[in-house]
Amino acid sequence: MANIFRVKPIDAIIKDSASQDGDQGLKRVLGLPSLMALGVGTILGTGVFVLTGSAAAEYAGPSLIISFIIAAIACAFSALCYSEFSASIPVAGSAYTYGYATLGEVVAFVIALDCLMEFALGASAVAVGWSGYCYSFMQDLFGPISPRFMDIPGADYVLWNGRWQLVNAVSSAVESAGADMAALPHTICSGNLLSLGLIVVLALMLVRGIELSSVINSIIVVLKLSIVLVFVGIVGSFVLGHWDMAMQNWTPFIPANTGEFGKFGWSGIARGAAVLFFAYVGFDCVATAAQEAKNPTRDVPLATMGSLLICTVAYIVVCLLITGTINYTQLNVSDPAARAIDATGVTWGIFFIKGGLTVGLISGTLALLMSVSRIVFSMANDGLLPECLCKVHSKFRSPWVATLVPAVPIALLTAFYPIDELGELVSLGALMAFTIVCASILVLRSKYPNRERLFSTPWVPFIPILGSLTSAGLMLSLSGQAWIRFGVFFVVGMVFYFAYSVKHSKLNNEE
């Protein structure tokens, strides 16, 4: 059994990376602004514009703001550990590579499973959120459009006030108006072709190369930050002008627990923090791009911490405004910010916010898809996945096979899987990876005490221990169903490892 814990030395990892920097390897084109845009583009939007609604409606209510703060603190511990690793091992692969260098191959493979779940399901969840905003915007422009292929199979839509809307989002309004829900036109959805199409287009864009994708991502991030500022301006003015209504929506700030763990109360805040950890996963997407950064040892840590700080402030403000504008009981939808801007009645703002978010959420999906391909590329390069997956396109110098192959199941997930279940699985994968990465810092310091570090995690061992404990604690707040699904995925992955990866590992063959 000892050979499954074989460690790949850092010098060997960096040597392999350097051998791929030539004409046939990945291209180093990303500077600090591009890396910062990658982080902000992934973080900003994935949580606050997609999962805020369902997390508030099902777990925490207005106190979701506390969930965001708890998740941000837990994430900061992990981000400090990621920053030291990215400065010490500036290559593609992120947590997978860090685990390979410290804890051994089998642990690295487990981390890779966590990261693939995090990034792949994250891309699916953001694409589903994007489709919700896109569909809402399309109805604003063209009137009621059939939702038949705009949501997961079985989603029930009703034609109300001149537009198709989810039944659970308008049931209270229909009841208050004295209308008969059963008498209204209904449509049951068959699949989300909007989000499926987005995944296909973005995968092809990534094949075209990281440089083009980075430029497009940076433009979208500027637009997204503008959207946040406009949203805060419009909805903030509305909340100040309707302060009594906002106070009602914020009361009770911490809804009483229903008697079930995770359903409101402090356990609901903890469950909300665990689910919303998904909102912060973008900072580790920065680490996956280290092998394409011009100065990774300096720029990756700066982009990691900087993007996390910017987005935390934005999340707290936007979450407060959404729950102040719309009562949390009516927020179990995929486009909560659109509902909040609708409530203000500011016509130009509605078009700007919805149109902007329809474009803005694309950057999060793009960055997560890119991260999936880099993890797969690194694993294939180490022999843990089939060798064909580490092929680099001769013209575009992108890992085109590692991009297209995972895009197929990701696209199918976006079309047929609920966003709330995707969010829990993303958080579980991220939290497990972060728990192991924080622990790995202690091993890194022990094995390589004299190695030069351009960034060092402060207050070791306290920060890594706190990072592992907080991440593990949030994992325990997630639902049993999420753990069962993760267990199935984990078992399948480990069967593959022992059936294929152990035999084809390049490190094993070298030994």
MILO-270861 format. One record per residue (C-alpha): residue in one letter; residue number from 1; x, y, z. Coordinates in pm, whole numbers. Example, Ala and Ser with C-alpha at 12.3 -4.5 7.8 and 13.67 -1.06 7.14 Angstrom:
REM MILO-270861
 votor drendren     px     py     pz
     A        1   1230   -450    780
     S        2   1367   -106    714
This chain:
REM MILO-270861
 votor drendren     px     py     pz
     M        1      0      0      0
     A        2    295    231     58
     N        3    332    317   -310
     I        4     -7    489   -328
     F        5    129    752    -90
     R        6    432    825   -308
     V        7    506   1198   -319
     K        8    608   1393   -627
     P        9    891   1629   -523
     I       10    835   2000   -581
     D       11   1149   2027   -797
     A       12   1017   1747  -1019
     I       13    678   1920  -1049
     I       14    840   2249  -1147
     K       15   1075   2072  -1390
     D       16    780   1903  -1563
     S       17    604   2239  -1583
     A       18    911   2407  -1733
     S       19    932   2137  -1999
     Q       20    581   2233  -2109
     D       21    654   2605  -2147
     G       22    794   2578  -2498
     D       23    616   2602  -2829
     Q       24    406   2295  -2754
     G       25    315   2383  -2393
     L       26     73   2615  -2219
     K       27    128   2982  -2291
     R       28    228   3226  -2013
     V       29     19   3533  -2095
     L       30   -167   3627  -1774
     G       31    -58   3932  -1575
     L       32   -189   4050  -1236
     P       33   -493   4238  -1383
     S       34   -596   3928  -1580
     L       35   -556   3699  -1278
     M       36   -750   3943  -1058
     A       37  -1023   3955  -1321
     L       38  -1026   3574  -1330
     G       39  -1083   3561   -953
     V       40  -1340   3841   -936
     G       41  -1515   3711  -1248
     T       42  -1561   3369  -1091
     I       43  -1646   3477   -736
     L       44  -1868   3776   -807
     G       45  -2203   3655   -930
     T       46  -2189   3282   -864
     G       47  -2327   3319   -512
     V       48  -2494   3652   -465
     F       49  -2676   3659   -800
     V       50  -2766   3289   -813
     L       51  -2782   3108   -478
     T       52  -2877   3395   -246
     G       53  -3247   3341   -315
     S       54  -3271   2970   -242
     A       55  -3031   2993     57
     A       56  -3237   3272    215
     A       57  -3570   3100    146
     E       58  -3467   2755    269
     Y       59  -3199   2805    536
     A       60  -3126   3144    690
     G       61  -3374   3417    591
     P       62  -3238   3775    628
     S       63  -2958   3645    854
     L       64  -2797   3507    537
     I       65  -2565   3806    565
     I       66  -2410   3634    870
     S       67  -2372   3318    659
     F       68  -2176   3519    401
     I       69  -1945   3658    670
     I       70  -1881   3314    824
     A       71  -1808   3167    481
     A       72  -1572   3456    400
     I       73  -1373   3406    723
     A       74  -1342   3032    661
     C       75  -1243   3104    303
     A       76   -977   3357    409
     F       77   -794   3090    612
     S       78   -788   2862    307
     A       79   -689   3147     74
     L       80   -380   3222    284
     C       81   -274   2857    256
     Y       82   -344   2850   -118
     S       83   -132   3164   -161
     E       84    175   3002     -3
     F       85    132   2691   -217
     S       86     85   2889   -539
     A       87    401   3090   -465
     S       88    598   2772   -387
     I       89    456   2551   -667
     P       90    355   2786   -952
     V       91    206   2528  -1191
     A       92   -135   2416  -1314
     G       93   -336   2175  -1101
     S       94   -401   2385   -790
     A       95   -492   2177   -482
     Y       96   -434   1849   -668
     T       97    -70   1940   -734
     Y       98    -21   2068   -378
     G       99   -151   1739   -239
     Y      100     77   1540   -470
     A      101    379   1730   -338
     T      102    298   1683     31
     L      103     52   1405    120
     G      104     98   1157   -163
     E      105    -64   1036   -481
     V      106   -383    880   -344
     V      107   -459   1191   -138
     A      108   -388   1406   -443
     F      109   -636   1196   -640
     V      110   -900   1249   -369
     I      111   -836   1623   -381
     A      112   -868   1611   -759
     L      113  -1209   1444   -723
     D      114  -1311   1724   -484
     C      115  -1187   1994   -722
     L      116  -1352   1836  -1025
     M      117  -1681   1824   -834
     E      118  -1631   2184   -723
     F      119  -1545   2327  -1063
     A      120  -1761   2108  -1288
     L      121  -2078   2137  -1080
     G      122  -1996   2502  -1015
     A      123  -1987   2570  -1389
     S      124  -2323   2392  -1420
     A      125  -2479   2590  -1134
     V      126  -2364   2926  -1269
     A      127  -2485   2834  -1618
     V      128  -2826   2749  -1472
     G      129  -2833   3083  -1289
     W      130  -2732   3258  -1611
     S      131  -3019   3093  -1797
     G      132  -3265   3222  -1535
     Y      133  -3151   3582  -1588
     C      134  -3132   3537  -1964
     Y      135  -3487   3399  -1980
     S      136  -3620   3681  -1759
     F      137  -3449   3938  -1983
     M      138  -3585   3774  -2299
     Q      139  -3938   3806  -2164
     D      140  -3877   4172  -2084
     L      141  -3773   4229  -2445
     F      142  -4012   4005  -2637
     G      143  -4303   3929  -2406
     P      144  -4404   3583  -2277
     I      145  -4186   3306  -2422
     S      146  -4262   2941  -2354
     P      147  -4036   2805  -2075
     R      148  -4056   2449  -2210
     F      149  -3681   2431  -2274
     M      150  -3568   2696  -2025
     D      151  -3551   2493  -1700
     I      152  -3495   2145  -1560
     P      153  -3749   1869  -1636
     G      154  -4056   1893  -1416
     A      155  -4024   2264  -1333
     D      156  -4379   2406  -1318
     Y      157  -4435   2748  -1477
     V      158  -4753   2957  -1476
     L      159  -4851   3251  -1697
     W      160  -4908   3537  -1453
     N      161  -4907   3914  -1513
     G      162  -4808   3870  -1876
     R      163  -4503   3650  -1823
     W      164  -4416   3289  -1748
     Q      165  -4293   3243  -1389
     L      166  -4214   2955  -1154
     V      167  -4522   2853   -954
     N      168  -4340   2864   -620
     A      169  -4219   3219   -692
     V      170  -4569   3365   -753
     S      171  -4797   3143   -543
     S      172  -4825   3405   -267
     A      173  -4906   3683   -516
     V      174  -5167   3468   -692
     E      175  -5329   3378   -360
     S      176  -5330   3744   -245
     A      177  -5499   3846   -571
     G      178  -5773   3588   -513
     A      179  -5693   3408   -840
     D      180  -5723   3034   -893
     M      181  -5375   2890   -962
     A      182  -5524   2580  -1127
     A      183  -5718   2796  -1375
     L      184  -5406   2975  -1503
     P      185  -5206   2845  -1804
     H      186  -4926   2605  -1694
     T      187  -4622   2458  -1868
     I      188  -4399   2178  -1742
     C      189  -4037   2212  -1856
     S      190  -3844   1939  -2040
     G      191  -3484   2058  -2007
     N      192  -3264   2367  -1995
     L      193  -3128   2410  -2346
     L      194  -3017   2768  -2275
     S      195  -2757   2664  -2017
     L      196  -2653   2360  -2222
     G      197  -2582   2582  -2521
     L      198  -2375   2821  -2307
     I      199  -2145   2539  -2190
     V      200  -2088   2425  -2549
     V      201  -2002   2777  -2673
     L      202  -1765   2851  -2383
     A      203  -1586   2517  -2417
     L      204  -1516   2595  -2782
     M      205  -1394   2942  -2681
     L      206  -1149   2788  -2431
     V      207  -1015   2559  -2704
     R      208   -938   2878  -2896
     G      209   -692   2970  -2618
     I      210   -657   3128  -2274
     E      211   -545   3464  -2415
     L      212   -872   3531  -2601
     S      213  -1074   3393  -2308
     S      214   -885   3619  -2065
     V      215   -953   3933  -2268
     I      216  -1325   3852  -2293
     N      217  -1335   3766  -1922
     S      218  -1171   4099  -1825
     I      219  -1425   4296  -2028
     I      220  -1711   4104  -1868
     V      221  -1570   4163  -1518
     V      222  -1564   4541  -1572
     L      223  -1926   4517  -1683
     K      224  -2012   4301  -1381
     L      225  -1859   4549  -1135
     S      226  -2057   4827  -1305
     I      227  -2373   4621  -1261
     V      228  -2306   4579   -889
     L      229  -2260   4955   -847
     V      230  -2579   5034  -1042
     F      231  -2771   4765   -850
     V      232  -2657   4907   -517
     G      233  -2751   5257   -630
     I      234  -3102   5171   -754
     V      235  -3204   4911   -495
     G      236  -3029   5100   -214
     S      237  -3231   5413   -296
     F      238  -3549   5204   -310
     V      239  -3477   5046     30
     L      240  -3406   5386    189
     G      241  -3729   5520     40
     H      242  -3927   5218    169
     W      243  -3753   5171    500
     D      244  -4061   5039    683
     M      245  -4107   4769    418
     A      246  -3737   4676    438
     M      247  -3753   4649    818
     Q      248  -4052   4419    784
     N      249  -3864   4200    538
     W      250  -3565   4188    773
     T      251  -3787   4088   1069
     P      252  -3725   3845   1221
     F      253  -3363   3879   1125
     I      254  -3297   3523   1240
     P      255  -3617   3322   1173
     A      256  -3699   3059   1435
     N      257  -3578   2708   1365
     T      258  -3850   2481   1230
     G      259  -3735   2188   1442
     E      260  -3515   2048   1166
     F      261  -3139   2106   1160
     G      262  -3045   2361    893
     K      263  -3394   2506    858
     F      264  -3349   2859    998
     G      265  -3217   2959   1338
     W      266  -2842   2933   1399
     S      267  -2822   2589   1238
     G      268  -2979   2748    928
     I      269  -2710   3017    932
     A      270  -2446   2743    946
     R      271  -2615   2551    662
     G      272  -2638   2876    463
     A      273  -2266   2943    518
     A      274  -2180   2593    397
     V      275  -2397   2627     86
     L      276  -2271   2980     13
     F      277  -1910   2869     42
     F      278  -1973   2796   -325
     A      279  -1989   3173   -374
     Y      280  -1620   3210   -288
     V      281  -1464   2922   -478
     G      282  -1333   3150   -752
     F      283  -1011   3228   -568
     D      284   -878   2876   -622
     C      285   -952   2912   -994
     V      286   -667   3165   -987
     A      287   -431   2895   -861
     T      288   -526   2662  -1148
     A      289   -401   2925  -1394
     A      290    -56   2955  -1233
     Q      291    115   2778  -1524
     E      292    -20   3041  -1762
     A      293     76   3340  -1543
     K      294    370   3562  -1636
     N      295    490   3601  -1274
     P      296    301   3334  -1077
     T      297    498   3348   -752
     R      298    400   3713   -700
     D      299     79   3765   -892
     V      300   -119   3452   -797
     P      301   -115   3523   -418
     L      302   -200   3892   -477
     A      303   -489   3805   -710
     T      304   -614   3536   -470
     M      305   -642   3761   -165
     G      306   -743   4074   -359
     S      307  -1034   3913   -542
     L      308  -1162   3757   -218
     L      309  -1163   4094    -38
     I      310  -1340   4282   -319
     C      311  -1612   4022   -354
     T      312  -1681   3981     18
     V      313  -1770   4349     51
     A      314  -1992   4332   -259
     Y      315  -2169   4018   -132
     I      316  -2261   4165    205
     V      317  -2410   4482     55
     V      318  -2603   4310   -226
     C      319  -2739   4036      4
     L      320  -2869   4297    248
     L      321  -3046   4485    -31
     I      322  -3206   4176   -190
     T      323  -3352   4052    140
     G      324  -3466   4405    224
     T      325  -3653   4441   -104
     I      326  -3810   4093   -134
     N      327  -3932   3888    162
     Y      328  -3708   3585    200
     T      329  -4004   3347    172
     Q      330  -4043   3452   -194
     L      331  -3677   3419   -292
     N      332  -3653   3051   -385
     V      333  -3572   3139   -748
     S      334  -3263   3126   -972
     D      335  -3261   3504  -1038
     P      336  -3307   3682   -699
     A      337  -3137   4005   -807
     A      338  -3375   4030  -1105
     R      339  -3672   4002   -867
     A      340  -3526   4277   -649
     I      341  -3471   4514   -941
     D      342  -3822   4437  -1072
     A      343  -3964   4550   -736
     T      344  -3810   4897   -774
     G      345  -4001   4967  -1097
     V      346  -3700   5152  -1244
     T      347  -3742   5051  -1607
     W      348  -3397   5142  -1736
     G      349  -3239   4978  -1432
     I      350  -3432   4657  -1496
     F      351  -3298   4636  -1850
     F      352  -2943   4732  -1752
     I      353  -2917   4491  -1457
     K      354  -3081   4193  -1627
     G      355  -2901   4250  -1955
     G      356  -2570   4303  -1777
     L      357  -2608   3993  -1563
     T      358  -2701   3790  -1870
     V      359  -2355   3879  -1998
     G      360  -2180   3902  -1659
     L      361  -2251   3552  -1531
     I      362  -2078   3412  -1838
     S      363  -1737   3496  -1686
     G      364  -1796   3271  -1385
     T      365  -1891   2976  -1604
     L      366  -1590   3041  -1828
     A      367  -1341   3047  -1539
     L      368  -1481   2731  -1381
     L      369  -1472   2542  -1712
     M      370  -1113   2654  -1757
     S      371  -1029   2522  -1408
     V      372  -1181   2182  -1486
     S      373   -966   2149  -1796
     R      374   -646   2241  -1608
     I      375   -710   1984  -1333
     V      376   -780   1713  -1594
     F      377   -472   1823  -1793
     S      378   -247   1797  -1486
     M      379   -381   1454  -1387
     A      380   -338   1320  -1740
     N      381     14   1461  -1753
     D      382     91   1260  -1436
     G      383    -58    945  -1590
     L      384   -357    928  -1353
     L      385   -596    986  -1644
     P      386   -561    869  -2007
     E      387   -271   1033  -2187
     C      388   -491   1175  -2465
     L      389   -633   1423  -2213
     C      390   -302   1610  -2184
     K      391   -273   1690  -2554
     V      392   -204   2057  -2630
     H      393   -349   2209  -2948
     S      394    -67   2271  -3196
     K      395   -201   2611  -3300
     F      396   -386   2753  -2997
     R      397   -164   2589  -2730
     S      398   -464   2502  -2518
     P      399   -548   2165  -2353
     W      400   -827   2108  -2603
     V      401   -911   1743  -2524
     A      402   -916   1814  -2148
     T      403  -1154   2100  -2224
     L      404  -1401   1925  -2455
     V      405  -1434   1585  -2283
     P      406  -1551   1719  -1941
     A      407  -1775   1975  -2115
     V      408  -2012   1697  -2225
     P      409  -2128   1580  -1877
     I      410  -2120   1940  -1749
     A      411  -2356   2049  -2028
     L      412  -2593   1761  -1951
     L      413  -2596   1850  -1580
     T      414  -2694   2209  -1658
     A      415  -2990   2087  -1860
     F      416  -3132   1837  -1614
     Y      417  -3015   1899  -1254
     P      418  -3162   2142   -991
     I      419  -2948   2442   -898
     D      420  -2991   2407   -519
     E      421  -2858   2049   -524
     L      422  -2570   2157   -748
     G      423  -2479   2430   -500
     E      424  -2454   2191   -203
     L      425  -2230   1949   -395
     V      426  -2005   2233   -512
     S      427  -1963   2353   -153
     L      428  -1893   2000    -28
     G      429  -1623   1943   -288
     A      430  -1462   2282   -221
     L      431  -1471   2246    158
     M      432  -1313   1901    150
     A      433  -1035   2024    -81
     F      434   -976   2329    141
     T      435   -961   2112    454
     I      436   -685   1899    302
     V      437   -493   2196    154
     C      438   -482   2374    491
     A      439   -348   2058    656
     S      440    -95   2021    373
     I      441     73   2351    466
     L      442    195   2189    788
     V      443    346   1905    584
     L      444    499   2151    335
     R      445    672   2341    618
     S      446    798   2013    767
     K      447    930   1862    441
     Y      448   1069   2182    289
     P      449   1165   2404    586
     N      450   1435   2596    398
     R      451   1257   2644     67
     E      452   1231   3007    -48
     R      453    878   3143     -6
     L      454    776   3468   -173
     F      455    452   3442     26
     S      456    417   3269    363
     T      457     98   3183    547
     P      458    106   3386    871
     W      459     71   3239   1220
     V      460    146   2879   1128
     P      461     21   2638   1264
     F      462   -283   2834   1387
     I      463   -414   2957   1049
     P      464   -391   2615    877
     I      465   -554   2444   1176
     L      466   -835   2701   1189
     G      467   -877   2665    811
     S      468   -912   2288    835
     L      469  -1147   2302   1135
     T      470  -1379   2568    992
     S      471  -1400   2398    654
     A      472  -1466   2060    815
     G      473  -1729   2216   1043
     L      474  -1914   2372    749
     M      475  -1904   2037    566
     L      476  -2093   1878    855
     S      477  -2369   2139    813
     L      478  -2457   2012    464
     S      479  -2749   1778    403
     G      480  -2733   1401    415
     Q      481  -2841   1383     51
     A      482  -2536   1587    -52
     W      483  -2310   1345    139
     I      484  -2475   1043    -25
     R      485  -2425   1186   -374
     F      486  -2065   1275   -291
     G      487  -2011    924   -154
     V      488  -2124    767   -481
     F      489  -1897    999   -681
     F      490  -1605    925   -444
     V      491  -1646    546   -466
     V      492  -1660    554   -847
     G      493  -1348    774   -853
     M      494  -1151    548   -620
     V      495  -1246    238   -821
     F      496  -1101    414  -1126
     Y      497   -786    506   -931
     F      498   -710    149   -824
     A      499   -815     -2  -1159
     Y      500   -628    241  -1385
     S      501   -434    527  -1224
     V      502   -208    322   -996
     K      503    -80    120  -1292
     H      504    -35    414  -1530
     S      505    109    669  -1285
     K      506    425    817  -1433
     L      507    574    847  -1086
     N      508    513    475  -1030
     N      509    672    385  -1363
     E      510    975    600  -1286
     E      511   1019    421   -954
